[in-house]
Amino acid sequence: RRHNTKLEKLAGLHEPPFHSSGFACIWSCRWTGCFASSERLIECDAITPTNVYCCLIEFIQLWLVERTACATKDHWMSVLISCEVGGNLVPPQLPALSRVTAATKSAQRSKRATRKTKRSPAETTDGPDVTALYVARRMSENLRAPLIANDNASQLIDVRRSLRNRQLFSGVTRDWPVTDRQRLIETIYLPYRARLRTQLSRMLSRSTYVIHLSLQSFPLGEGKRRCRADMGLLYDPAEQDEVDFCLDWIDELYEELEMLRVRRNYPQRGTRDSITKAMRGEFKGENYLGIEMMINQAWAAREIAVRDQVIDGICWSLQT
């Protein structure tokens, strides 16, 4: 049976209470204050008063469980949007450093590192990701979802990486003294993660499910390293809720935006070191879904009308 809504699959309503061959009855229940309509498939061997009575009792019990679970939350599903690579500010308490010089040196270092290590185009950061920040702001406005953006330059410290990651510091700050690098962690890294963690905790206390969309853009690339996708959804294949959500979301995107080419765990893997992986560890056992949304700059960086239409269509597919 196809799932009618993403919420139905997330709520675990895709499996029937019990299975048997024969007659199938579809029970539907709706209640005020919830955004989803659930269906229960109950199969009986024969249509008898006893079977009808048992099915009715089973349905009432399931309905009461679902209603009680939803009544404890203010919202069924909430969306949080974050952008970790769109800033270009340097805190005044850090050592004197020109923004232009930092961006130039970082671009030169990243290009040399790309030629040596043959990293994918999505892993290179030559400056602030203004494309991802624009998409994040427009999605936040359309979805009326909170937006948490890192205003500081990612060339100083990459808040997406763990403290033990070799890409935590860029080529500009990697040669700084230990005290200055520790100041970067205390000034930029830890406050941003604390702000994101606090917002997620607040939303999880009020919502049954929280969808965290971390936005980032990637260049088209050249030659054999050209990225063959308009948008990528990165998730952890071991998290079944994230798998189901992305599969349903891609179906909705195909119906809304047929020209948009969406791929899963591309151009990078969703299990790599990232902000969503860190938040999965923070909120393990809770209904947290961390999805990285990768946008191709080939269309998202161009100031044309179709760009806003595609972004609005992406937001609409999340609401259906």
LINDA-V363995 format. One record per residue. N is the residue number from 0. RES is the residue in one letter. OMEGA is omega in whole degrees, 0 to 359 (NA if undefined). BURIAL is + if it has 16 or more other C-alpha atoms within 10 Angstrom, else -. D_CENTER is the distance of its C-alpha to the mean C-alpha in whole Angstrom. Layout:
n->{N:N}
res->{RES:RES}
omega->{OMEGA:OMEGA}
burial->{BURIAL:BURIAL}
d_center->{D_CENTER:D_CENTER}
//
This chain:
n->{0:1:2:3:4:5:6:7:8:9:10:11:12:13:14:15:16:17:18:19:20:21:22:23:24:25:26:27:28:29:30:31:32:33:34:35:36:37:38:39:40:41:42:43:44:45:46:47:48:49:50:51:52:53:54:55:56:57:58:59:60:61:62:63:64:65:66:67:68:69:70:71:72:73:74:75:76:77:78:79:80:81:82:83:84:85:86:87:88:89:90:91:92:93:94:95:96:97:98:99:100:101:102:103:104:105:106:107:108:109:110:111:112:113:114:115:116:117:118:119:120:121:122:123:124:125:126:127:128:129:130:131:132:133:134:135:136:137:138:139:140:141:142:143:144:145:146:147:148:149:150:151:152:153:154:155:156:157:158:159:160:161:162:163:164:165:166:167:168:169:170:171:172:173:174:175:176:177:178:179:180:181:182:183:184:185:186:187:188:189:190:191:192:193:194:195:196:197:198:199:200:201:202:203:204:205:206:207:208:209:210:211:212:213:214:215:216:217:218:219:220:221:222:223:224:225:226:227:228:229:230:231:232:233:234:235:236:237:238:239:240:241:242:243:244:245:246:247:248:249:250:251:252:253:254:255:256:257:258:259:260:261:262:263:264:265:266:267:268:269:270:271:272:273:274:275:276:277:278:279:280:281:282:283:284:285:286:287:288:289:290:291:292:293:294:295:296:297:298:299:300:301:302:303:304:305:306:307:308:309:310:311:312:313:314:315:316:317:318:319}
res->{R:R:H:N:T:K:L:E:K:L:A:G:L:H:E:P:P:F:H:S:S:G:F:A:C:I:W:S:C:R:W:T:G:C:F:A:S:S:E:R:L:I:E:C:D:A:I:T:P:T:N:V:Y:C:C:L:I:E:F:I:Q:L:W:L:V:E:R:T:A:C:A:T:K:D:H:W:M:S:V:L:I:S:C:E:V:G:G:N:L:V:P:P:Q:L:P:A:L:S:R:V:T:A:A:T:K:S:A:Q:R:S:K:R:A:T:R:K:T:K:R:S:P:A:E:T:T:D:G:P:D:V:T:A:L:Y:V:A:R:R:M:S:E:N:L:R:A:P:L:I:A:N:D:N:A:S:Q:L:I:D:V:R:R:S:L:R:N:R:Q:L:F:S:G:V:T:R:D:W:P:V:T:D:R:Q:R:L:I:E:T:I:Y:L:P:Y:R:A:R:L:R:T:Q:L:S:R:M:L:S:R:S:T:Y:V:I:H:L:S:L:Q:S:F:P:L:G:E:G:K:R:R:C:R:A:D:M:G:L:L:Y:D:P:A:E:Q:D:E:V:D:F:C:L:D:W:I:D:E:L:Y:E:E:L:E:M:L:R:V:R:R:N:Y:P:Q:R:G:T:R:D:S:I:T:K:A:M:R:G:E:F:K:G:E:N:Y:L:G:I:E:M:M:I:N:Q:A:W:A:A:R:E:I:A:V:R:D:Q:V:I:D:G:I:C:W:S:L:Q:T}
omega->{176:178:182:182:175:181:180:181:180:182:179:183:184:179:180:179:176:186:171:181:176:187:180:176:179:179:178:178:177:178:183:176:178:184:185:172:185:179:177:178:182:183:180:178:182:179:178:178:180:180:179:179:179:178:180:178:179:180:181:179:179:180:179:178:180:181:178:180:181:183:180:181:178:182:178:181:177:181:175:181:178:177:186:189:184:184:180:182:175:180:183:182:178:179:182:182:179:179:181:179:180:181:181:180:180:179:180:180:183:178:177:179:180:180:182:186:179:177:179:180:182:183:181:179:182:182:179:180:182:179:179:180:178:180:180:180:180:177:178:179:182:182:185:181:178:180:175:183:177:182:182:183:179:176:177:179:182:184:179:186:175:184:181:181:181:179:179:178:180:178:179:187:181:181:179:175:183:180:179:178:175:177:175:180:183:184:187:190:185:178:180:180:177:178:178:180:179:180:179:178:179:181:179:178:182:185:178:179:176:178:179:178:176:188:177:178:179:179:181:182:183:175:181:181:178:181:185:178:174:180:178:177:182:182:179:180:179:178:186:179:178:178:181:181:181:178:179:179:178:176:178:179:179:178:183:184:184:183:182:180:185:177:181:181:179:7:176:178:180:181:180:181:184:180:179:177:178:180:174:177:180:185:178:182:177:185:178:177:180:182:172:183:182:184:178:180:181:177:185:181:182:181:179:185:184:179:179:178:179:179:178:177:176:179:180:180:177:183:182:NA}
burial->{-:-:-:-:+:+:+:-:+:+:+:-:+:+:-:-:-:-:-:-:-:-:-:-:-:-:-:-:-:-:-:-:-:-:-:+:-:+:+:+:+:+:+:+:-:-:-:-:-:-:-:-:-:-:+:-:-:-:+:-:-:-:+:-:-:+:+:-:-:+:-:-:+:-:+:+:+:+:+:+:+:+:+:+:+:+:+:+:-:+:-:-:-:-:-:-:-:-:+:-:-:+:+:-:+:+:+:-:-:+:+:-:-:-:-:-:-:-:-:+:+:+:-:+:+:+:+:+:+:+:+:+:+:+:+:+:+:-:+:+:-:-:+:-:-:+:+:+:+:+:+:+:+:+:+:+:+:+:+:+:+:+:-:-:-:-:-:+:+:+:+:+:+:-:-:-:-:-:-:-:+:-:-:+:+:-:-:+:+:-:-:+:+:-:-:+:-:-:-:+:-:-:+:+:-:+:+:+:+:+:+:+:+:+:+:+:+:+:+:+:+:-:-:-:-:-:+:-:+:+:+:+:+:+:+:+:-:-:-:-:+:+:+:+:+:+:-:+:+:+:-:+:+:-:-:+:+:-:-:-:-:+:+:+:+:+:+:+:+:+:-:-:-:+:+:+:+:+:+:+:-:-:-:-:-:-:+:+:+:+:+:+:+:+:+:+:+:-:+:+:+:-:-:-:-:-:-:-:-:+:+:+:+:+:+:+:+:-:-:-}
d_center->{26:23:21:21:18:14:16:19:17:15:18:20:22:22:25:29:31:33:35:38:40:41:40:37:36:33:32:30:29:28:28:28:25:22:20:21:24:24:27:29:31:34:37:40:43:46:46:48:48:47:44:43:43:41:38:39:39:36:34:35:34:30:30:31:29:26:27:28:24:23:26:25:21:21:18:17:13:12:9:8:8:9:11:12:15:16:19:23:25:27:28:32:32:31:34:35:33:33:30:31:33:29:27:30:31:27:27:30:29:26:28:31:28:26:30:31:28:27:23:21:20:17:18:20:20:23:22:20:17:18:17:13:14:16:13:11:15:15:12:13:16:16:14:16:13:13:12:13:14:16:19:21:22:19:23:24:21:18:16:13:16:18:22:23:21:24:22:21:24:25:28:29:29:29:33:33:35:33:34:32:29:29:29:26:24:26:25:22:20:21:21:17:16:18:17:13:15:17:15:13:16:17:15:15:19:19:16:16:13:10:6:4:3:5:7:10:13:16:20:21:23:27:29:28:25:24:20:20:17:16:12:11:8:8:8:11:14:15:13:14:12:9:12:13:10:9:13:14:11:13:16:16:15:18:20:19:19:21:22:18:18:14:14:12:12:14:15:14:13:10:13:14:14:11:10:7:11:13:11:11:15:15:14:16:17:15:13:10:7:5:2:4:6:9:12:16:18:21:20:18:20:23:24:25:25:23:20:20:20:18:15:17:17:13:13:16:14:12:15:17}
//
